[in-house]
Amino acid sequence: MTSRVSAPGSKSPFDKLPTELKEFIWQYSMPEHVPEIAILPAGLRPITPLGPRPDDSAEHSLVIKTAYPVGMHVCREWRVFAMARTAFRYSQFAMMDVPTRPFRPDLDILYIPALVSNPVWFSNDSRCEAVHHIAMQSETFLNYGARSLALMTYFRNMDTLTIILPASVGRHPLKTTFPAPRTRCRLRQIDNPALNDIDTLAVIQDCGQGNEPQEQEAKVSAFLHWVEMVVQRTAQYLQATRERDPNELVEAKQSRLRRPFRAFAQTFVEYRYRNGTAHWEETPGGMP
């Protein structure tokens, strides 16, 4: 019986392939783009239609933290190929360079953080209209989304709005705020059973006046239905009061009017690597 193990110093069949074919195979090992979350810095200045300014550089653009390509852990040749096709940025939290990619407004989720005294406003330009997926906490939506009409004024092509809750279980006041994770994170959708079970998950609205606090619990599904109604009616209002553009194509107008919209409830999950195993872990921060 002959052994299939290559002798020391001998080349494997893969090493004998042409470079072009090996690069074609290596490309399959590169991670595909999946929906990720980009956290808008709290101190980011408003986007204005005044054109680029001196600090409008790549260092100030939104980036997505991604996974390390698998090829980086195979051998030197694979590592060189993977690193040449991966952008890295230094992370102060990790104290090392981490892989990143540019924010994709058609795929990724733009998270607008809770801002108490310095809300981030956007101008109505192509950068805002290109974003299709928005995420924010309930407090941010109540203060800067529903009341000011800012959400649909600037993000006219929004397909989904995610309300981020502190945890997938518990009772969460709508005015509660919490910090976003500093490590690599994603959003995990809360299952429908929990959305409709007030004993498992509920939102709390302060309905009191003056010195008489009064709390009212509601299912998260009911709150999301209200969010969808607010956004849809706001879009209808903006469409009705919008100046007619004679240059707009009929097909584009009809497509915009038929654009579907959904509201979701999700939680932050952080990337964890323990004992040789990687997983995503929820870090609850709400009320028990």
Backbone as CSV, one residue per row, in Angstrom:
resi,resn,N_x,N_y,N_z,CA_x,CA_y,CA_z,C_x,C_y,C_z
1,MET,0.856,-1.199,0.000,0.000,0.000,0.000,0.886,1.241,0.000
2,THR,0.714,2.105,-0.964,1.560,3.286,-1.082,0.999,4.426,-0.247
3,SER,1.886,5.217,0.293,1.488,6.351,1.121,1.196,7.558,0.242
4,ARG,0.161,8.325,0.644,-0.210,9.534,-0.093,0.438,10.779,0.508
5,VAL,1.177,10.617,1.589,1.810,11.762,2.229,3.001,12.203,1.407
6,SER,3.079,13.504,1.110,4.172,14.020,0.299,5.462,13.991,1.092
7,ALA,6.527,13.705,0.427,7.830,13.686,1.077,8.248,15.097,1.424
8,PRO,9.085,15.248,2.470,9.546,16.587,2.849,10.211,17.288,1.672
9,GLY,9.807,18.558,1.462,10.392,19.339,0.391,9.694,19.188,-0.944
10,SER,8.800,18.215,-1.075,8.085,18.034,-2.336,6.898,18.976,-2.411
11,LYS,6.447,19.275,-3.610,5.337,20.184,-3.814,4.031,19.416,-3.910
12,SER,2.974,20.030,-3.393,1.647,19.440,-3.503,1.088,19.723,-4.888
13,PRO,0.042,19.002,-5.298,-0.573,19.274,-6.613,-1.025,20.716,-6.762
14,PHE,-1.480,21.350,-5.659,-1.932,22.739,-5.738,-0.773,23.669,-6.094
15,ASP,0.414,23.394,-5.552,1.566,24.248,-5.828,1.956,24.230,-7.299
16,LYS,1.597,23.181,-7.999,1.975,23.051,-9.406,1.011,23.772,-10.345
17,LEU,-0.104,24.285,-9.793,-1.075,24.986,-10.636,-0.527,26.338,-11.075
18,PRO,-0.994,26.860,-12.218,-0.597,28.206,-12.641,-1.058,29.248,-11.626
19,THR,-0.332,30.344,-11.541,-0.656,31.392,-10.569,-2.064,31.933,-10.777
20,GLU,-2.470,32.109,-12.030,-3.807,32.642,-12.299,-4.892,31.730,-11.745
21,LEU,-4.707,30.416,-11.879,-5.703,29.470,-11.381,-5.699,29.427,-9.859
22,LYS,-4.519,29.528,-9.251,-4.450,29.541,-7.792,-5.130,30.784,-7.231
23,GLU,-4.957,31.936,-7.864,-5.614,33.155,-7.393,-7.127,33.052,-7.534
24,PHE,-7.578,32.385,-8.584,-9.017,32.178,-8.759,-9.577,31.339,-7.611
25,ILE,-8.828,30.339,-7.177,-9.255,29.491,-6.054,-9.165,30.262,-4.744
26,TRP,-8.104,31.036,-4.574,-7.946,31.808,-3.343,-9.091,32.797,-3.157
27,GLN,-9.575,33.347,-4.268,-10.631,34.348,-4.172,-11.878,33.776,-3.510
28,TYR,-12.119,32.482,-3.667,-13.276,31.855,-3.033,-13.131,31.784,-1.514
29,SER,-11.913,31.885,-1.011,-11.698,31.846,0.436,-11.914,33.203,1.089
30,MET,-12.018,34.260,0.285,-12.240,35.595,0.838,-13.678,35.701,1.337
31,PRO,-13.891,36.350,2.479,-15.251,36.434,3.038,-16.184,37.243,2.153
32,GLU,-17.405,36.758,1.994,-18.413,37.494,1.241,-18.980,38.623,2.097
33,HIS,-19.495,39.632,1.437,-20.106,40.742,2.150,-21.477,40.320,2.677
34,VAL,-21.659,40.459,3.961,-22.939,40.189,4.610,-23.379,41.465,5.313
35,PRO,-24.669,41.619,5.600,-25.122,42.839,6.275,-24.422,43.038,7.611
36,GLU,-23.761,44.173,7.759,-23.075,44.539,8.991,-23.616,45.883,9.461
37,ILE,-23.178,46.303,10.634,-23.648,47.560,11.198,-22.506,48.557,11.267
38,ALA,-22.774,49.779,10.827,-21.819,50.878,10.923,-22.349,51.860,11.955
39,ILE,-21.555,52.117,12.969,-21.976,52.996,14.054,-21.524,54.414,13.749
40,LEU,-22.488,55.310,13.657,-22.189,56.700,13.369,-21.566,57.326,14.608
41,PRO,-20.362,57.899,14.526,-19.739,58.508,15.712,-20.619,59.600,16.285
42,ALA,-20.683,59.660,17.609,-21.578,60.606,18.272,-21.212,62.047,17.969
43,GLY,-19.948,62.327,17.747,-19.523,63.691,17.510,-19.411,64.063,16.054
44,LEU,-19.923,63.219,15.167,-19.795,63.485,13.736,-20.578,64.736,13.370
45,ARG,-19.938,65.604,12.625,-20.612,66.846,12.244,-21.676,66.560,11.189
46,PRO,-22.664,67.425,11.058,-23.702,67.198,10.051,-23.121,67.153,8.646
47,ILE,-23.761,66.379,7.788,-23.382,66.344,6.379,-24.096,67.494,5.682
48,THR,-23.358,68.354,5.041,-23.948,69.521,4.395,-23.671,69.475,2.901
49,PRO,-24.486,70.143,2.120,-24.295,70.132,0.664,-23.252,71.139,0.197
50,LEU,-22.280,71.468,1.037,-21.281,72.467,0.688,-20.061,71.869,0.008
51,GLY,-20.084,70.565,-0.214,-18.948,69.933,-0.861,-17.926,69.458,0.150
52,PRO,-16.863,68.807,-0.325,-15.852,68.254,0.576,-15.080,69.341,1.303
53,ARG,-14.660,69.026,2.532,-13.840,69.924,3.316,-12.500,69.256,3.596
54,PRO,-11.535,69.983,4.151,-10.199,69.405,4.334,-10.177,68.102,5.108
55,ASP,-11.112,67.904,6.044,-11.085,66.683,6.853,-11.976,65.592,6.276
56,ASP,-12.493,65.781,5.072,-13.292,64.745,4.414,-12.366,63.725,3.760
57,SER,-11.685,62.966,4.571,-10.748,61.975,4.065,-11.238,60.589,4.416
58,ALA,-10.490,59.583,3.975,-10.864,58.195,4.254,-10.875,57.914,5.745
59,GLU,-10.101,58.687,6.521,-10.032,58.444,7.960,-11.351,58.793,8.647
60,HIS,-12.193,59.609,7.992,-13.453,60.026,8.594,-14.651,59.307,7.980
61,SER,-14.428,58.399,7.041,-15.533,57.700,6.407,-15.969,56.521,7.256
62,LEU,-17.174,56.055,6.992,-17.702,54.921,7.739,-17.097,53.632,7.216
63,VAL,-16.672,52.787,8.135,-16.093,51.501,7.758,-16.781,50.400,8.548
64,ILE,-16.671,49.190,8.044,-17.251,48.009,8.664,-16.120,47.114,9.151
65,LYS,-16.184,46.690,10.404,-15.221,45.715,10.914,-15.661,44.321,10.471
66,THR,-14.754,43.594,9.846,-15.082,42.287,9.296,-14.220,41.206,9.935
67,ALA,-14.436,39.979,9.486,-13.645,38.854,9.973,-12.331,38.768,9.201
68,TYR,-11.344,38.156,9.826,-10.079,37.909,9.132,-10.301,36.849,8.055
69,PRO,-9.782,37.056,6.858,-9.915,36.026,5.823,-9.294,34.707,6.271
70,VAL,-9.951,33.610,5.948,-9.451,32.291,6.334,-8.073,32.035,5.739
71,GLY,-7.842,32.567,4.548,-6.569,32.327,3.887,-5.372,32.857,4.646
72,MET,-5.585,33.816,5.556,-4.471,34.359,6.320,-3.887,33.337,7.282
73,HIS,-4.628,32.277,7.576,-4.178,31.289,8.557,-3.707,29.990,7.902
74,VAL,-3.570,29.978,6.577,-3.199,28.742,5.881,-1.690,28.634,5.706
75,CYS,-1.123,29.549,4.962,0.318,29.528,4.728,0.746,30.916,4.287
76,ARG,2.037,31.097,4.070,2.557,32.414,3.731,1.996,32.907,2.398
77,GLU,1.923,32.028,1.410,1.450,32.423,0.089,-0.009,32.857,0.137
78,TRP,-0.836,32.098,0.859,-2.242,32.466,1.002,-2.362,33.770,1.789
79,ARG,-1.533,33.934,2.806,-1.606,35.129,3.640,-1.288,36.379,2.833
80,VAL,-0.297,36.306,1.975,0.060,37.454,1.138,-1.103,37.837,0.228
81,PHE,-1.760,36.847,-0.357,-2.899,37.110,-1.238,-4.040,37.763,-0.455
82,ALA,-4.370,37.225,0.728,-5.493,37.737,1.513,-5.223,39.146,2.029
83,MET,-4.020,39.400,2.516,-3.704,40.719,3.067,-3.692,41.786,1.990
84,ALA,-3.315,41.411,0.771,-3.295,42.386,-0.318,-4.697,42.812,-0.726
85,ARG,-5.694,42.039,-0.351,-7.078,42.324,-0.725,-7.942,42.659,0.480
86,THR,-7.313,43.014,1.585,-8.027,43.365,2.807,-7.512,44.695,3.329
87,ALA,-8.443,45.578,3.702,-8.074,46.859,4.300,-8.037,46.706,5.815
88,PHE,-7.027,47.265,6.437,-6.875,47.173,7.884,-6.899,48.567,8.490
89,ARG,-7.417,48.638,9.700,-7.434,49.894,10.450,-7.136,49.593,11.912
90,TYR,-6.362,50.470,12.531,-5.976,50.245,13.918,-7.173,50.443,14.837
91,SER,-7.384,49.486,15.732,-8.457,49.557,16.721,-7.857,49.878,18.080
92,GLN,-8.286,50.995,18.662,-7.791,51.361,19.983,-8.257,50.377,21.044
93,PHE,-9.430,49.803,20.854,-9.940,48.851,21.839,-9.162,47.539,21.771
94,ALA,-8.929,47.031,20.563,-8.187,45.779,20.406,-6.683,45.993,20.446
95,MET,-6.238,47.249,20.283,-4.819,47.611,20.258,-4.062,46.839,19.178
96,MET,-4.685,46.737,18.018,-4.076,46.060,16.885,-4.847,46.425,15.625
97,ASP,-4.271,46.114,14.472,-4.964,46.337,13.208,-6.037,45.272,13.010
98,VAL,-7.227,45.701,12.622,-8.335,44.776,12.385,-8.811,44.946,10.948
99,PRO,-9.331,43.882,10.331,-9.803,43.979,8.942,-11.080,44.799,8.845
100,THR,-11.184,45.578,7.801,-12.352,46.426,7.580,-12.697,46.430,6.096
101,ARG,-13.846,46.988,5.808,-14.257,47.263,4.431,-15.117,48.507,4.437
102,PRO,-15.282,49.172,3.305,-16.119,50.370,3.263,-17.586,50.041,3.538
103,PHE,-18.281,51.007,4.092,-19.716,50.887,4.342,-20.463,50.816,3.020
104,ARG,-21.351,49.818,2.898,-22.178,49.660,1.705,-23.604,50.105,2.038
105,PRO,-24.049,51.269,1.568,-25.377,51.770,1.936,-26.522,50.917,1.433
106,ASP,-26.281,50.080,0.423,-27.343,49.221,-0.092,-27.495,47.945,0.723
107,LEU,-26.469,47.586,1.490,-26.463,46.320,2.219,-26.394,46.498,3.724
108,ASP,-25.531,47.376,4.189,-25.264,47.501,5.617,-26.297,48.376,6.318
109,ILE,-26.237,48.354,7.638,-27.173,49.097,8.482,-26.442,50.275,9.107
110,LEU,-26.995,51.467,8.949,-26.420,52.662,9.552,-27.078,52.889,10.908
111,TYR,-26.280,52.823,11.960,-26.799,53.010,13.319,-26.600,54.456,13.742
112,ILE,-27.701,55.128,14.050,-27.665,56.498,14.545,-27.787,56.432,16.057
113,PRO,-26.746,56.793,16.802,-26.753,56.616,18.257,-27.687,57.585,18.950
114,ALA,-27.968,57.286,20.206,-28.792,58.174,21.021,-27.982,59.412,21.361
115,LEU,-28.473,60.561,20.956,-27.772,61.815,21.189,-28.693,62.745,21.965
116,VAL,-28.244,63.166,23.128,-29.102,63.948,24.004,-29.095,65.425,23.623
117,SER,-27.904,66.021,23.543,-27.835,67.456,23.321,-27.248,67.838,21.971
118,ASN,-26.714,66.879,21.242,-26.075,67.193,19.970,-26.527,66.221,18.896
119,PRO,-27.795,66.308,18.475,-28.284,65.359,17.466,-27.566,65.532,16.140
120,VAL,-27.432,64.447,15.424,-26.777,64.472,14.124,-27.838,64.678,13.048
121,TRP,-27.732,65.782,12.343,-28.679,66.046,11.260,-27.964,65.864,9.937
122,PHE,-28.716,65.460,8.954,-28.150,65.218,7.635,-28.797,66.153,6.626
123,SER,-28.050,66.490,5.619,-28.632,67.236,4.515,-29.234,66.240,3.537
124,ASN,-30.094,66.720,2.717,-30.760,65.839,1.754,-29.883,65.698,0.513
125,ASP,-28.885,64.843,0.588,-28.009,64.655,-0.553,-27.939,63.181,-0.904
126,SER,-27.117,62.869,-1.900,-27.070,61.500,-2.421,-26.574,60.506,-1.394
127,ARG,-25.731,60.937,-0.440,-25.217,59.999,0.551,-26.321,59.486,1.457
128,CYS,-27.235,60.356,1.827,-28.343,59.927,2.681,-29.352,59.102,1.890
129,GLU,-29.636,59.524,0.681,-30.627,58.812,-0.119,-30.148,57.427,-0.523
130,ALA,-28.843,57.191,-0.470,-28.314,55.879,-0.841,-28.494,54.847,0.262
131,VAL,-28.725,55.308,1.500,-28.854,54.390,2.633,-30.236,53.748,2.621
132,HIS,-30.270,52.428,2.764,-31.537,51.695,2.737,-31.936,51.134,4.101
133,HIS,-30.997,51.045,5.028,-31.282,50.386,6.302,-30.760,51.248,7.452
134,ILE,-31.672,51.624,8.353,-31.358,52.493,9.485,-31.644,51.750,10.783
135,ALA,-30.839,52.026,11.797,-31.074,51.464,13.128,-30.879,52.557,14.165
136,MET,-31.695,52.530,15.202,-31.581,53.482,16.298,-32.307,52.927,17.512
137,GLN,-32.039,53.531,18.649,-32.756,53.149,19.856,-34.118,53.840,19.871
138,SER,-35.009,53.309,20.679,-36.366,53.857,20.721,-36.361,55.316,21.146
139,GLU,-35.479,55.684,22.072,-35.422,57.066,22.540,-35.036,58.009,21.411
140,THR,-34.127,57.575,20.561,-33.708,58.395,19.428,-34.851,58.573,18.438
141,PHE,-35.588,57.508,18.175,-36.714,57.610,17.246,-37.787,58.547,17.792
142,LEU,-38.096,58.436,19.072,-39.139,59.273,19.653,-38.750,60.742,19.644
143,ASN,-37.476,61.047,19.852,-37.040,62.435,19.954,-36.678,63.057,18.614
144,TYR,-36.016,62.291,17.747,-35.490,62.874,16.520,-36.071,62.264,15.253
145,GLY,-36.870,61.232,15.389,-37.413,60.593,14.205,-38.850,60.965,13.955
146,ALA,-39.715,60.602,14.890,-41.141,60.786,14.666,-41.556,62.249,14.734
147,ARG,-41.026,62.991,15.698,-41.525,64.342,15.928,-41.001,65.350,14.909
148,SER,-39.776,65.171,14.449,-39.155,66.167,13.578,-39.275,65.838,12.098
149,LEU,-39.735,64.639,11.768,-39.825,64.175,10.386,-38.450,64.057,9.725
150,ALA,-37.401,64.127,10.541,-36.055,64.117,9.969,-35.726,62.789,9.307
151,LEU,-36.274,61.724,9.845,-35.910,60.400,9.347,-36.244,60.248,7.873
152,MET,-37.501,60.530,7.510,-37.923,60.360,6.126,-37.564,61.559,5.261
153,THR,-37.259,62.684,5.881,-36.853,63.844,5.100,-35.515,63.606,4.428
154,TYR,-34.616,62.959,5.146,-33.264,62.760,4.628,-33.050,61.367,4.055
155,PHE,-33.631,60.348,4.671,-33.444,58.974,4.200,-34.687,58.545,3.418
156,ARG,-34.826,59.068,2.228,-36.044,58.853,1.453,-36.139,57.451,0.871
157,ASN,-35.037,56.747,0.801,-35.039,55.395,0.241,-34.887,54.335,1.320
158,MET,-35.293,54.657,2.522,-35.175,53.712,3.627,-36.141,52.545,3.437
159,ASP,-35.605,51.336,3.487,-36.412,50.122,3.360,-36.743,49.513,4.713
160,THR,-35.810,49.581,5.653,-36.028,48.993,6.974,-35.559,49.956,8.054
161,LEU,-36.258,49.920,9.167,-35.866,50.672,10.360,-35.827,49.695,11.524
162,THR,-34.675,49.579,12.141,-34.511,48.680,13.280,-34.518,49.478,14.572
163,ILE,-35.385,49.086,15.487,-35.373,49.630,16.836,-34.546,48.674,17.692
164,ILE,-33.439,49.166,18.223,-32.537,48.325,19.006,-32.949,48.374,20.469
165,LEU,-33.217,47.207,21.029,-33.570,47.087,22.439,-32.354,46.628,23.236
166,PRO,-32.330,46.916,24.552,-31.173,46.520,25.365,-30.976,45.012,25.438
167,ALA,-32.061,44.242,25.348,-31.971,42.784,25.446,-33.200,42.175,24.794
168,SER,-33.125,40.890,24.516,-34.225,40.190,23.851,-35.290,39.722,24.828
169,VAL,-35.079,39.939,26.117,-36.077,39.628,27.140,-36.104,40.777,28.137
170,GLY,-37.188,40.867,28.910,-37.272,41.872,29.959,-38.236,42.994,29.628
171,ARG,-38.262,43.984,30.509,-39.120,45.151,30.377,-38.223,46.358,30.129
172,HIS,-38.448,47.051,29.025,-37.526,48.107,28.618,-38.275,49.418,28.399
173,PRO,-38.022,50.441,29.221,-38.615,51.752,28.977,-38.161,52.311,27.632
174,LEU,-39.084,52.930,26.920,-38.762,53.451,25.597,-37.754,54.592,25.653
175,LYS,-37.649,55.253,26.803,-36.723,56.374,26.926,-35.362,55.957,27.475
176,THR,-35.156,54.660,27.663,-33.865,54.181,28.152,-32.834,54.212,27.031
177,THR,-31.630,54.669,27.361,-30.527,54.656,26.401,-29.390,53.803,26.949
178,PHE,-28.584,53.283,26.061,-27.470,52.430,26.454,-26.386,52.534,25.394
179,PRO,-25.129,52.351,25.780,-24.037,52.498,24.809,-23.957,51.317,23.863
180,ALA,-23.497,51.576,22.667,-23.255,50.506,21.700,-21.959,49.787,22.050
181,PRO,-21.823,48.535,21.685,-20.580,47.802,21.969,-19.379,48.471,21.308
182,ARG,-18.240,48.363,21.967,-17.004,48.917,21.419,-16.278,47.899,20.550
183,THR,-16.600,46.633,20.737,-15.978,45.588,19.937,-16.807,45.347,18.674
184,ARG,-16.355,44.411,17.856,-17.092,44.071,16.645,-18.465,43.534,17.021
185,CYS,-19.493,44.051,16.378,-20.855,43.673,16.752,-21.727,43.576,15.512
186,ARG,-22.855,42.952,15.713,-23.899,42.843,14.707,-25.240,43.045,15.393
187,LEU,-26.306,42.953,14.581,-27.654,43.001,15.123,-28.305,41.641,14.942
188,ARG,-29.008,41.199,15.971,-29.722,39.921,15.905,-31.208,40.195,16.067
189,GLN,-31.990,39.696,15.122,-33.427,39.933,15.145,-34.094,39.135,16.251
190,ILE,-35.030,39.772,16.938,-35.786,39.120,18.006,-36.903,38.294,17.384
191,ASP,-37.068,37.079,17.853,-38.055,36.162,17.286,-39.477,36.674,17.499
192,ASN,-40.366,36.290,16.578,-41.764,36.711,16.654,-42.469,36.296,17.941
193,PRO,-42.238,35.081,18.462,-42.922,34.725,19.718,-42.657,35.717,20.844
194,ALA,-41.422,36.192,20.956,-41.101,37.152,22.012,-41.746,38.505,21.745
195,LEU,-41.868,38.881,20.478,-42.472,40.167,20.141,-43.935,40.232,20.542
196,ASN,-44.588,39.085,20.582,-46.017,39.043,20.894,-46.313,38.531,22.294
197,ASP,-45.279,38.273,23.087,-45.461,37.770,24.452,-45.033,38.857,25.428
198,ILE,-46.004,39.533,26.015,-45.697,40.650,26.903,-45.024,40.193,28.191
199,ASP,-45.174,38.921,28.536,-44.515,38.405,29.734,-43.033,38.138,29.496
200,THR,-42.652,37.939,28.246,-41.248,37.693,27.912,-40.519,38.977,27.571
201,LEU,-41.160,39.817,26.792,-40.541,41.055,26.323,-41.607,42.129,26.215
202,ALA,-41.313,43.294,26.773,-42.281,44.391,26.744,-41.548,45.724,26.734
203,VAL,-42.209,46.728,26.169,-41.704,48.095,26.223,-42.616,48.888,27.148
204,ILE,-42.038,49.880,27.819,-42.763,50.659,28.816,-42.787,52.115,28.382
205,GLN,-43.971,52.675,28.319,-44.153,54.069,27.954,-44.606,54.847,29.176
206,ASP,-43.942,55.971,29.450,-44.316,56.829,30.568,-45.455,57.735,30.119
207,CYS,-46.643,57.466,30.634,-47.834,58.224,30.241,-48.268,59.222,31.302
208,GLY,-47.487,59.353,32.365,-47.875,60.236,33.455,-47.663,61.700,33.129
209,GLN,-48.290,62.549,33.918,-48.147,63.983,33.771,-47.780,64.594,35.110
210,GLY,-46.867,65.559,35.055,-46.472,66.237,36.278,-45.763,65.307,37.240
211,ASN,-46.230,65.329,38.491,-45.622,64.513,39.537,-46.314,63.171,39.709
212,GLU,-47.119,62.781,38.741,-47.837,61.511,38.833,-47.365,60.570,37.728
213,PRO,-46.254,59.875,37.970,-45.755,58.943,36.946,-46.710,57.778,36.736
214,GLN,-46.898,57.430,35.509,-47.778,56.318,35.158,-47.170,55.561,33.983
215,GLU,-46.898,54.284,34.201,-46.262,53.474,33.176,-47.278,52.561,32.509
216,GLN,-47.108,52.390,31.225,-47.987,51.523,30.451,-47.143,50.545,29.648
217,GLU,-47.403,49.251,29.835,-46.664,48.221,29.120,-47.344,47.912,27.791
218,ALA,-46.543,47.509,26.824,-47.081,47.149,25.513,-46.214,46.069,24.892
219,LYS,-46.837,45.291,24.022,-46.068,44.309,23.263,-45.141,45.032,22.285
220,VAL,-44.006,44.441,22.046,-43.072,45.040,21.099,-43.662,45.039,19.692
221,SER,-44.436,44.026,19.358,-45.070,43.981,18.038,-46.008,45.165,17.839
222,ALA,-46.719,45.567,18.889,-47.610,46.720,18.791,-46.813,48.006,18.603
223,PHE,-45.699,48.115,19.307,-44.853,49.298,19.152,-44.276,49.381,17.744
224,LEU,-43.842,48.248,17.181,-43.306,48.243,15.823,-44.373,48.613,14.802
225,HIS,-45.607,48.171,15.035,-46.707,48.538,14.137,-46.917,50.044,14.161
226,TRP,-46.824,50.647,15.335,-46.958,52.100,15.440,-45.815,52.805,14.711
227,VAL,-44.601,52.286,14.842,-43.449,52.865,14.151,-43.659,52.831,12.640
228,GLU,-44.130,51.710,12.123,-44.368,51.597,10.685,-45.415,52.598,10.221
229,MET,-46.474,52.771,11.007,-47.518,53.725,10.634,-46.968,55.144,10.601
230,VAL,-46.150,55.507,11.591,-45.579,56.852,11.639,-44.710,57.112,10.419
231,VAL,-43.845,56.166,10.098,-42.934,56.346,8.966,-43.705,56.405,7.650
232,GLN,-44.677,55.523,7.473,-45.429,55.493,6.222,-46.258,56.758,6.033
233,ARG,-46.884,57.234,7.100,-47.678,58.456,6.982,-46.781,59.665,6.761
234,THR,-45.608,59.650,7.370,-44.658,60.736,7.133,-44.215,60.752,5.682
235,ALA,-43.954,59.566,5.131,-43.557,59.483,3.725,-44.666,59.988,2.811
236,GLN,-45.915,59.659,3.129,-47.038,60.135,2.327,-47.164,61.655,2.406
237,TYR,-46.943,62.194,3.605,-47.015,63.646,3.777,-45.922,64.347,2.975
238,LEU,-44.711,63.816,3.050,-43.607,64.424,2.316,-43.823,64.334,0.812
239,GLN,-44.405,63.226,0.365,-44.677,63.069,-1.064,-45.742,64.054,-1.529
240,ALA,-46.760,64.256,-0.683,-47.847,65.162,-1.057,-47.393,66.617,-1.084
241,THR,-46.436,66.971,-0.224,-45.980,68.362,-0.145,-44.703,68.607,-0.934
242,ARG,-44.204,67.581,-1.591,-42.956,67.710,-2.333,-43.194,68.426,-3.655
243,GLU,-42.257,69.281,-4.003,-42.351,69.970,-5.282,-42.175,68.967,-6.419
244,ARG,-42.989,69.110,-7.426,-42.922,68.192,-8.556,-41.662,68.441,-9.385
245,ASP,-41.011,67.352,-9.716,-39.815,67.416,-10.549,-40.186,66.962,-11.955
246,PRO,-40.235,67.870,-12.918,-40.645,67.470,-14.279,-39.658,66.519,-14.938
247,ASN,-38.439,66.461,-14.425,-37.421,65.598,-15.022,-37.441,64.183,-14.455
248,GLU,-38.256,63.952,-13.423,-38.289,62.622,-12.817,-39.051,61.650,-13.721
249,LEU,-38.471,60.511,-13.966,-39.105,59.505,-14.799,-40.304,58.900,-14.086
250,VAL,-41.308,58.537,-14.865,-42.516,57.945,-14.294,-42.187,56.631,-13.605
251,GLU,-41.293,55.835,-14.210,-40.928,54.550,-13.614,-40.268,54.740,-12.260
252,ALA,-39.383,55.737,-12.142,-38.699,55.984,-10.873,-39.681,56.443,-9.808
253,LYS,-40.651,57.280,-10.199,-41.640,57.759,-9.246,-42.519,56.621,-8.754
254,GLN,-42.984,55.773,-9.657,-43.823,54.651,-9.260,-43.057,53.663,-8.390
255,SER,-41.781,53.441,-8.704,-40.964,52.536,-7.900,-40.806,53.065,-6.491
256,ARG,-40.631,54.379,-6.354,-40.465,54.971,-5.032,-41.763,54.889,-4.236
257,LEU,-42.895,55.066,-4.903,-44.171,54.998,-4.208,-44.499,53.578,-3.764
258,ARG,-44.036,52.583,-4.501,-44.315,51.188,-4.156,-43.270,50.600,-3.212
259,ARG,-42.289,51.393,-2.798,-41.201,50.868,-1.990,-41.736,50.305,-0.672
260,PRO,-41.461,49.036,-0.390,-41.931,48.449,0.871,-41.122,48.971,2.050
261,PHE,-41.705,48.888,3.223,-41.004,49.326,4.433,-41.357,48.387,5.570
262,ARG,-40.343,48.040,6.367,-40.551,47.169,7.512,-39.798,47.725,8.707
263,ALA,-40.382,47.533,9.887,-39.725,47.887,11.146,-39.406,46.606,11.898
264,PHE,-38.212,46.542,12.468,-37.771,45.355,13.180,-37.293,45.735,14.576
265,ALA,-37.302,44.756,15.461,-36.701,44.896,16.786,-35.515,43.943,16.855
266,GLN,-34.361,44.484,17.198,-33.157,43.675,17.257,-32.329,44.075,18.472
267,THR,-31.328,43.271,18.766,-30.405,43.557,19.863,-28.976,43.479,19.347
268,PHE,-28.073,44.120,20.074,-26.657,44.009,19.750,-26.137,42.635,20.167
269,VAL,-25.317,42.045,19.332,-24.565,40.845,19.698,-23.100,41.128,19.378
270,GLU,-22.222,40.715,20.292,-20.796,40.982,20.152,-20.042,39.720,19.767
271,TYR,-18.984,39.929,19.019,-18.138,38.810,18.583,-17.282,38.341,19.751
272,ARG,-17.286,37.040,19.985,-16.489,36.442,21.059,-15.698,35.264,20.499
273,TYR,-14.494,35.111,21.025,-13.641,33.983,20.625,-13.052,33.376,21.889
274,ARG,-13.524,32.181,22.204,-13.062,31.504,23.418,-12.752,30.049,23.112
275,ASN,-11.627,29.592,23.634,-11.247,28.178,23.528,-11.293,27.663,22.092
276,GLY,-10.839,28.494,21.182,-10.780,28.077,19.789,-12.101,28.112,19.051
277,THR,-13.137,28.682,19.677,-14.463,28.734,19.051,-14.947,30.181,18.992
278,ALA,-15.444,30.579,17.826,-15.986,31.922,17.649,-17.507,31.873,17.684
279,HIS,-18.129,32.852,18.328,-19.584,32.917,18.373,-20.007,34.357,18.638
280,TRP,-21.307,34.611,18.451,-21.884,35.931,18.700,-22.705,35.859,19.973
281,GLU,-22.466,36.811,20.880,-23.062,36.748,22.213,-23.804,38.037,22.527
282,GLU,-25.029,37.889,23.002,-25.810,39.051,23.418,-25.374,39.483,24.809
283,THR,-25.237,40.779,25.004,-24.862,41.325,26.306,-26.015,42.181,26.809
284,PRO,-26.950,41.596,27.541,-28.144,42.323,27.970,-27.794,43.541,28.815
285,GLY,-28.585,44.602,28.617,-28.364,45.802,29.404,-29.652,46.451,29.849
286,GLY,-30.757,45.730,29.764,-32.045,46.298,30.131,-32.492,45.900,31.514
287,MET,-33.734,46.179,31.799,-34.311,45.850,33.095,-34.650,44.368,33.145
288,PRO,-34.538,43.711,34.310,-34.895,42.288,34.410,-36.394,42.093,34.292
